[in-house]
Amino acid sequence: MNTKRKVVITGASGYIASLLLPAFRERYDLTLLDVRTEDREGNTVEGVQIADLTERNRDSYRHHFRGADAVVHLGFTQADDKSDAVQDFYAELSNVEMAFNVYQTSQEEGVRRVVVASSNHAADYYERLILDKRWDVVTPEMRPFSDNFYGWAKETYEHLGFVFAVGRMQYHGLQGEETESRPLENVQVRIGGPREDDLERIEPGDLRRMRRGLAVYISQRDIQQLFIKSIETECIDDEEGVPFQVFYGISGNSQAFWSIVNARKVIGYKPQDNSEYRFSDQIHRHVRAAGVDGTPSAS
Protein backbone atom coordinates (compact mmCIF):
# COMPACT_ATOMS: atom_id res chain seq x y z
CA MET A 1 0.00 0.00 0.00
CA ASN A 2 1.44 3.35 -1.06
CA THR A 3 1.69 6.07 1.57
CA LYS A 4 0.45 9.44 0.46
CA ARG A 5 2.92 12.31 0.44
CA LYS A 6 2.42 14.78 3.27
CA VAL A 7 1.99 18.24 1.76
CA VAL A 8 1.49 21.57 3.54
CA ILE A 9 -0.42 24.27 1.66
CA THR A 10 -0.20 27.87 2.83
CA GLY A 11 -2.80 30.36 1.69
CA ALA A 12 -5.21 27.43 1.52
CA SER A 13 -8.32 29.63 1.50
CA GLY A 14 -7.18 31.59 -1.55
CA TYR A 15 -8.08 31.41 -5.23
CA ILE A 16 -5.06 29.43 -6.47
CA ALA A 17 -5.60 26.88 -3.70
CA SER A 18 -9.22 26.50 -4.83
CA LEU A 19 -7.95 25.37 -8.24
CA LEU A 20 -5.46 22.90 -6.79
CA LEU A 21 -7.37 21.39 -3.89
CA PRO A 22 -9.76 19.17 -5.88
CA ALA A 23 -6.79 17.19 -7.23
CA PHE A 24 -4.63 17.55 -4.11
CA ARG A 25 -7.26 16.22 -1.69
CA GLU A 26 -7.34 12.92 -3.59
CA ARG A 27 -3.58 12.66 -3.99
CA TYR A 28 -1.95 13.92 -0.77
CA ASP A 29 -2.19 13.92 3.01
CA LEU A 30 -2.78 17.65 3.39
CA THR A 31 -2.14 20.26 6.07
CA LEU A 32 -4.01 23.43 5.10
CA LEU A 33 -2.92 26.76 6.58
CA ASP A 34 -4.27 30.29 6.27
CA VAL A 35 -5.20 33.29 8.40
CA ARG A 36 -8.89 32.64 7.65
CA THR A 37 -11.02 29.54 7.21
CA GLU A 38 -13.33 31.03 4.55
CA ASP A 39 -12.71 31.93 0.91
CA ARG A 40 -13.49 35.36 -0.54
CA GLU A 41 -17.12 34.39 -1.10
CA GLY A 42 -17.50 33.46 2.57
CA ASN A 43 -17.56 29.71 2.01
CA THR A 44 -15.81 27.56 4.59
CA VAL A 45 -12.76 25.73 3.22
CA GLU A 46 -12.73 22.32 4.84
CA GLY A 47 -9.70 21.47 6.95
CA VAL A 48 -8.02 24.89 7.12
CA GLN A 49 -6.09 25.61 10.30
CA ILE A 50 -5.25 29.14 11.39
CA ALA A 51 -1.56 30.09 11.19
CA ASP A 52 -0.02 33.53 10.69
CA LEU A 53 3.21 32.84 8.81
CA THR A 54 4.27 36.49 8.98
CA GLU A 55 4.91 35.89 12.70
CA ARG A 56 8.66 35.83 13.40
CA ASN A 57 8.18 33.35 16.23
CA ARG A 58 8.31 30.26 14.03
CA ASP A 59 7.70 28.00 17.04
CA SER A 60 4.06 29.06 16.87
CA TYR A 61 3.52 27.15 13.62
CA ARG A 62 6.51 24.88 13.04
CA HIS A 63 4.58 21.82 14.16
CA HIS A 64 2.52 22.07 10.99
CA PHE A 65 5.68 21.58 8.90
CA ARG A 66 7.06 18.66 10.89
CA GLY A 67 7.13 15.44 8.87
CA ALA A 68 6.03 17.08 5.61
CA ASP A 69 7.46 15.94 2.30
CA ALA A 70 6.69 19.22 0.53
CA VAL A 71 5.27 22.68 1.14
CA VAL A 72 3.23 24.54 -1.46
CA HIS A 73 3.50 28.20 -0.54
CA LEU A 74 0.53 30.22 -1.79
CA GLY A 75 0.24 32.54 1.21
CA PHE A 76 -0.04 36.24 0.42
CA THR A 77 -0.95 39.52 2.08
CA GLN A 78 -1.70 42.84 0.43
CA ALA A 79 -2.09 46.47 1.37
CA ASP A 80 -5.55 47.76 2.24
CA ASP A 81 -4.90 50.57 -0.24
CA LYS A 82 -2.60 49.49 -3.07
CA SER A 83 -2.71 53.02 -4.50
CA ASP A 84 -0.60 54.09 -1.52
CA ALA A 85 2.92 53.19 -2.69
CA VAL A 86 4.44 53.20 0.79
CA GLN A 87 1.70 50.97 2.20
CA ASP A 88 2.06 48.70 -0.82
CA PHE A 89 5.82 48.38 -0.31
CA TYR A 90 5.52 47.34 3.33
CA ALA A 91 2.81 44.79 2.49
CA GLU A 92 5.10 43.23 -0.12
CA LEU A 93 8.02 43.34 2.31
CA SER A 94 5.83 41.34 4.68
CA ASN A 95 5.34 38.79 1.89
CA VAL A 96 9.10 38.49 1.48
CA GLU A 97 9.46 37.92 5.22
CA MET A 98 6.70 35.30 5.09
CA ALA A 99 8.56 33.48 2.29
CA PHE A 100 11.68 33.49 4.48
CA ASN A 101 9.71 32.05 7.40
CA VAL A 102 8.36 29.27 5.17
CA TYR A 103 11.81 28.44 3.76
CA GLN A 104 13.56 28.59 7.14
CA THR A 105 10.94 26.52 8.94
CA SER A 106 10.89 23.99 6.11
CA GLN A 107 14.65 23.60 6.29
CA GLU A 108 14.68 23.29 10.06
CA GLU A 109 11.92 20.67 10.00
CA GLY A 110 13.51 18.56 7.27
CA VAL A 111 11.06 19.30 4.46
CA ARG A 112 12.59 18.23 1.17
CA ARG A 113 10.97 20.65 -1.30
CA VAL A 114 9.05 23.92 -1.41
CA VAL A 115 6.92 24.85 -4.42
CA VAL A 116 6.12 28.55 -4.47
CA ALA A 117 3.47 30.63 -6.22
CA SER A 118 5.63 33.23 -7.87
CA SER A 119 4.12 35.31 -10.66
CA ASN A 120 4.68 36.40 -14.23
CA HIS A 121 5.01 39.85 -12.69
CA ALA A 122 8.51 38.92 -11.48
CA ALA A 123 9.60 39.81 -15.03
CA ASP A 124 6.70 41.99 -16.18
CA TYR A 125 8.94 44.83 -17.39
CA TYR A 126 9.50 42.82 -20.58
CA GLU A 127 5.80 42.40 -21.24
CA ARG A 128 5.25 45.94 -22.48
CA LEU A 129 8.18 45.53 -24.87
CA ILE A 130 6.61 42.34 -26.23
CA LEU A 131 3.18 43.89 -26.71
CA ASP A 132 4.88 46.84 -28.45
CA LYS A 133 6.55 44.30 -30.79
CA ARG A 134 10.02 45.26 -29.58
CA TRP A 135 10.71 41.89 -27.86
CA ASP A 136 9.71 38.33 -28.66
CA VAL A 137 9.89 36.00 -25.67
CA VAL A 138 10.82 35.85 -21.98
CA THR A 139 12.60 32.79 -20.62
CA PRO A 140 13.09 31.82 -16.96
CA GLU A 141 16.85 32.20 -17.42
CA MET A 142 16.62 35.93 -18.18
CA ARG A 143 17.28 38.40 -15.40
CA PRO A 144 13.85 39.23 -13.93
CA PHE A 145 12.86 42.88 -13.99
CA SER A 146 9.65 44.42 -12.66
CA ASP A 147 8.47 48.02 -12.40
CA ASN A 148 6.18 47.52 -9.38
CA PHE A 149 6.50 46.33 -5.79
CA TYR A 150 4.36 43.22 -6.35
CA GLY A 151 6.71 41.96 -9.06
CA TRP A 152 9.76 42.99 -7.04
CA ALA A 153 8.55 40.87 -4.12
CA LYS A 154 7.95 37.84 -6.34
CA GLU A 155 11.45 38.07 -7.81
CA THR A 156 12.80 38.37 -4.28
CA TYR A 157 10.98 35.14 -3.27
CA GLU A 158 12.75 33.48 -6.18
CA HIS A 159 16.22 34.72 -5.32
CA LEU A 160 15.69 33.89 -1.66
CA GLY A 161 14.57 30.42 -2.70
CA PHE A 162 17.80 30.00 -4.66
CA VAL A 163 19.81 30.90 -1.56
CA PHE A 164 18.12 28.07 0.34
CA ALA A 165 18.45 25.68 -2.61
CA VAL A 166 22.22 26.16 -2.72
CA GLY A 167 22.26 25.08 0.92
CA ARG A 168 25.46 26.69 2.18
CA MET A 169 23.97 28.50 5.16
CA GLN A 170 24.52 27.20 8.65
CA TYR A 171 21.63 27.53 11.05
CA HIS A 172 20.99 26.73 14.69
CA GLY A 173 18.82 23.83 15.73
CA LEU A 174 16.01 23.95 18.24
CA GLN A 175 18.43 23.40 21.14
CA GLY A 176 20.80 26.14 19.91
CA GLU A 177 23.34 23.74 18.43
CA GLU A 178 24.89 24.51 15.06
CA THR A 179 23.62 22.08 12.46
CA GLU A 180 24.93 21.08 9.06
CA SER A 181 23.48 23.04 6.18
CA ARG A 182 21.63 21.26 3.37
CA PRO A 183 19.82 22.26 0.20
CA LEU A 184 16.11 23.00 0.37
CA GLU A 185 14.75 21.98 -3.04
CA ASN A 186 12.87 24.86 -4.58
CA VAL A 187 10.44 25.37 -7.48
CA GLN A 188 9.07 28.79 -8.36
CA VAL A 189 5.95 28.82 -10.55
CA ARG A 190 5.37 32.14 -12.32
CA ILE A 191 1.61 31.81 -12.59
CA GLY A 192 -0.01 33.46 -15.59
CA GLY A 193 -3.77 33.97 -15.99
CA PRO A 194 -5.72 31.19 -14.21
CA ARG A 195 -9.21 32.63 -14.78
CA GLU A 196 -11.74 31.65 -17.40
CA ASP A 197 -13.36 35.08 -17.79
CA ASP A 198 -10.37 37.33 -18.55
CA LEU A 199 -11.27 37.81 -22.22
CA GLU A 200 -14.87 38.57 -21.28
CA ARG A 201 -13.71 41.43 -19.08
CA ILE A 202 -11.71 43.11 -21.86
CA GLU A 203 -13.22 46.05 -23.76
CA PRO A 204 -14.53 44.67 -27.07
CA GLY A 205 -11.97 45.19 -29.83
CA ASP A 206 -8.96 45.72 -27.51
CA LEU A 207 -6.64 43.36 -29.41
CA ARG A 208 -3.59 44.26 -27.33
CA ARG A 209 -5.21 43.08 -24.11
CA MET A 210 -6.78 40.15 -25.94
CA ARG A 211 -3.34 38.99 -27.06
CA ARG A 212 -2.06 39.29 -23.51
CA GLY A 213 -4.98 37.30 -22.14
CA LEU A 214 -4.45 34.54 -24.68
CA ALA A 215 -0.71 34.41 -24.00
CA VAL A 216 -0.90 34.00 -20.23
CA TYR A 217 -3.90 31.69 -19.80
CA ILE A 218 -3.57 28.49 -17.76
CA SER A 219 -6.44 26.05 -17.34
CA GLN A 220 -7.31 24.36 -14.06
CA ARG A 221 -6.13 20.93 -15.20
CA ASP A 222 -2.85 22.38 -16.49
CA ILE A 223 -2.09 24.28 -13.27
CA GLN A 224 -2.87 21.12 -11.30
CA GLN A 225 -0.50 19.10 -13.48
CA LEU A 226 2.25 21.71 -13.24
CA PHE A 227 2.13 21.85 -9.43
CA ILE A 228 1.83 18.07 -9.03
CA LYS A 229 4.84 17.44 -11.26
CA SER A 230 6.75 20.20 -9.44
CA ILE A 231 6.08 18.34 -6.18
CA GLU A 232 6.70 14.80 -7.40
CA THR A 233 9.50 14.90 -10.00
CA GLU A 234 12.45 13.21 -8.32
CA CYS A 235 15.28 15.41 -9.61
CA ILE A 236 14.93 19.12 -10.30
CA ASP A 237 18.66 19.97 -10.29
CA ASP A 238 19.87 22.67 -12.66
CA GLU A 239 23.02 22.27 -14.77
CA GLU A 240 25.17 23.09 -11.72
CA GLY A 241 23.44 20.54 -9.50
CA VAL A 242 21.37 23.10 -7.57
CA PRO A 243 17.80 21.85 -6.92
CA PHE A 244 16.14 25.05 -8.12
CA GLN A 245 13.81 25.78 -11.03
CA VAL A 246 11.61 28.62 -12.26
CA PHE A 247 8.68 27.58 -14.47
CA TYR A 248 6.14 29.74 -16.25
CA GLY A 249 2.60 28.69 -15.36
CA ILE A 250 0.73 28.79 -18.66
CA SER A 251 -1.07 26.33 -20.89
CA GLY A 252 0.23 25.36 -24.33
CA ASN A 253 -0.95 28.64 -25.84
CA SER A 254 -0.25 29.49 -29.49
CA GLN A 255 0.06 33.17 -28.52
CA ALA A 256 2.46 32.51 -25.62
CA PHE A 257 5.44 34.83 -25.11
CA TRP A 258 6.77 33.10 -21.99
CA SER A 259 8.87 29.98 -22.50
CA ILE A 260 7.84 26.68 -20.90
CA VAL A 261 10.65 24.69 -22.53
CA ASN A 262 12.39 24.01 -19.21
CA ALA A 263 9.14 22.82 -17.56
CA ARG A 264 8.66 20.37 -20.41
CA LYS A 265 12.23 19.10 -20.08
CA VAL A 266 12.75 19.05 -16.32
CA ILE A 267 9.40 17.79 -14.99
CA GLY A 268 7.72 16.52 -18.15
CA TYR A 269 4.99 19.17 -18.16
CA LYS A 270 2.54 18.47 -21.01
CA PRO A 271 -0.16 21.13 -21.09
CA GLN A 272 -3.46 19.87 -22.42
CA ASP A 273 -5.10 23.19 -23.25
CA ASN A 274 -4.53 26.07 -25.67
CA SER A 275 -6.24 29.43 -25.17
CA GLU A 276 -6.64 29.97 -28.92
CA TYR A 277 -8.91 26.92 -29.12
CA ARG A 278 -10.54 27.43 -25.73
CA PHE A 279 -11.59 31.04 -26.45
CA SER A 280 -12.11 30.97 -30.22
CA ASP A 281 -15.56 32.59 -29.96
CA GLN A 282 -14.24 35.48 -27.87
CA ILE A 283 -11.34 35.96 -30.29
CA HIS A 284 -13.74 36.37 -33.22
CA ARG A 285 -15.88 38.85 -31.28
CA HIS A 286 -12.87 40.99 -30.39
CA VAL A 287 -11.53 40.94 -33.96
CA ARG A 288 -14.91 41.94 -35.37
CA ALA A 289 -15.27 44.71 -32.79
CA ALA A 290 -11.84 46.02 -33.78
CA GLY A 291 -12.95 46.24 -37.41
CA VAL A 292 -10.16 43.99 -38.64
CA ASP A 293 -10.77 42.39 -42.04
CA GLY A 294 -10.06 38.69 -42.48
CA THR A 295 -10.90 37.15 -39.13
CA PRO A 296 -8.07 34.71 -38.34
CA SER A 297 -8.72 31.02 -37.95
CA ALA A 298 -8.58 29.63 -34.41
CA SER A 299 -6.40 26.78 -35.71
Secondary structure as UniProt FT lines:
FT   STRAND          6..10
FT   TURN            12..13
FT   HELIX           15..27
FT   STRAND          29..34
FT   TURN            40..41
FT   TURN            46..47
FT   STRAND          48..50
FT   TURN            53..54
FT   HELIX           58..60
FT   HELIX           62..64
FT   TURN            65..67
FT   STRAND          70..73
FT   TURN            82..83
FT   HELIX           85..108
FT   TURN            109..110
FT   STRAND          113..119
FT   HELIX           120..123
FT   HELIX           125..131
FT   TURN            132..133
FT   TURN            140..141
FT   HELIX           149..166
FT   STRAND          171..172
FT   TURN            174..175
FT   STRAND          178..179
FT   STRAND          185..191
FT   TURN            196..198
FT   HELIX           199..201
FT   TURN            204..205
FT   HELIX           207..216
FT   HELIX           220..232
FT   TURN            239..240
FT   STRAND          244..249
FT   TURN            254..255
FT   HELIX           261..267
FT   HELIX           275..278
FT   HELIX           280..289
FT   TURN            290..291
//
